[in-house]
């Protein structure tokens, strides 16, 4: 996925818009974010995961479309 701090022009051959391998990280980050919102303690590595996803323009929210089967040209 495109990394916001590395900058540079977007290259569709290199920068994948739909990177499904990051879904487990998003699910883990969602749990960490919920801990943060409720005032519970979280580890430094959990915060690092949140920051890493933020730098790659991902949000720590699980989307039900993650498991949707996409057809030709990413159409549902």
Sine and cosine of phi, psi and omega as CSV:
sin_phi,cos_phi,sin_psi,cos_psi,sin_omega,cos_omega
0.00,0.00,0.42,-0.91,-0.03,-1.00
-0.91,0.41,0.81,-0.59,-0.03,-1.00
-1.00,-0.09,0.84,-0.54,-0.15,-0.99
-0.93,0.36,-0.44,0.90,-0.01,-1.00
-1.00,0.06,-0.33,0.94,0.01,-1.00
-0.98,0.20,-0.43,0.90,0.04,-1.00
0.86,0.51,-0.28,-0.96,-0.03,-1.00
0.99,-0.11,0.23,-0.97,-0.01,-1.00
-0.94,0.34,0.50,-0.87,0.04,-1.00
-0.96,0.29,0.77,-0.64,0.02,-1.00
-0.87,-0.50,0.95,-0.32,-0.06,-1.00
-0.90,0.43,-0.33,0.94,0.03,-1.00
-0.97,0.23,-0.44,0.90,-0.04,-1.00
-0.97,-0.23,-0.70,0.71,-0.07,-1.00
-1.00,0.03,0.95,-0.32,-0.05,-1.00
-1.00,0.06,0.81,-0.58,-0.01,-1.00
-0.96,0.26,-0.48,0.87,-0.05,-1.00
-0.85,-0.53,1.00,0.08,-0.03,-1.00
-0.99,-0.13,0.99,-0.10,-0.08,-1.00
-0.95,0.32,-0.36,0.93,-0.03,-1.00
-0.92,0.39,-0.25,0.97,-0.02,-1.00
-1.00,0.04,-0.11,0.99,-0.06,-1.00
-0.85,0.53,-0.71,0.70,0.04,-1.00
-0.87,0.50,-0.58,0.81,0.05,-1.00
-0.91,0.41,-0.63,0.78,0.02,-1.00
-0.91,0.42,-0.65,0.76,0.03,-1.00
-0.89,0.45,-0.67,0.74,0.04,-1.00
-0.91,0.40,-0.65,0.76,0.00,-1.00
-0.92,0.40,-0.53,0.85,0.04,-1.00
-0.89,0.45,-0.68,0.74,0.04,-1.00
-0.89,0.46,-0.66,0.75,0.04,-1.00
-0.90,0.43,-0.67,0.74,-0.01,-1.00
-0.91,0.42,-0.61,0.79,0.06,-1.00
-0.92,0.40,-0.59,0.80,0.11,-0.99
-0.87,0.49,-0.72,0.69,-0.01,-1.00
-0.86,0.51,-0.70,0.71,-0.02,-1.00
-0.92,0.38,-0.54,0.84,-0.02,-1.00
-1.00,0.03,-0.02,1.00,0.06,-1.00
1.00,0.09,0.16,0.99,0.02,-1.00
-0.98,0.20,0.31,-0.95,0.01,-1.00
-0.98,0.22,0.53,-0.85,0.06,-1.00
-0.63,-0.77,0.42,-0.91,-0.06,-1.00
-0.99,0.16,0.31,-0.95,0.02,-1.00
-0.90,0.44,-0.60,0.80,0.00,-1.00
-0.93,0.38,-0.50,0.87,0.08,-1.00
-0.92,0.38,-0.65,0.76,0.03,-1.00
-0.92,0.38,-0.59,0.81,0.05,-1.00
-0.89,0.46,-0.61,0.79,0.05,-1.00
-0.90,0.44,-0.69,0.72,0.04,-1.00
-0.86,0.50,-0.70,0.71,-0.01,-1.00
-0.91,0.41,-0.63,0.78,0.02,-1.00
-0.89,0.45,-0.69,0.72,0.03,-1.00
-0.91,0.42,-0.62,0.79,0.02,-1.00
-0.89,0.45,-0.65,0.76,0.02,-1.00
-0.91,0.41,-0.43,0.90,0.04,-1.00
-0.99,-0.12,0.22,0.98,0.09,-1.00
0.92,0.39,0.54,0.84,0.12,-0.99
-0.97,-0.23,0.49,-0.87,0.06,-1.00
-0.95,-0.32,0.59,-0.81,-0.04,-1.00
-0.98,0.19,0.81,0.59,-0.02,-1.00
-0.76,-0.65,0.83,-0.55,0.02,-1.00
-0.96,0.29,0.76,-0.65,-0.04,-1.00
-0.96,-0.27,0.77,-0.64,0.00,-1.00
-0.89,0.46,-0.31,0.95,0.03,-1.00
-0.98,0.21,-0.11,0.99,0.03,-1.00
-0.85,0.53,-0.56,0.83,-0.04,-1.00
-0.99,-0.14,0.10,0.99,0.02,-1.00
-0.96,0.29,0.61,-0.79,0.04,-1.00
-1.00,0.08,0.85,-0.53,-0.01,-1.00
-0.99,-0.13,0.63,-0.78,-0.02,-1.00
-0.99,-0.13,-0.53,-0.85,-0.02,-1.00
-0.88,0.48,0.74,-0.67,0.01,-1.00
0.84,0.55,0.57,0.82,0.05,-1.00
0.86,0.51,0.58,0.82,0.08,-1.00
-1.00,-0.06,0.62,-0.78,0.06,-1.00
-0.97,0.23,0.00,0.00,0.00,0.00
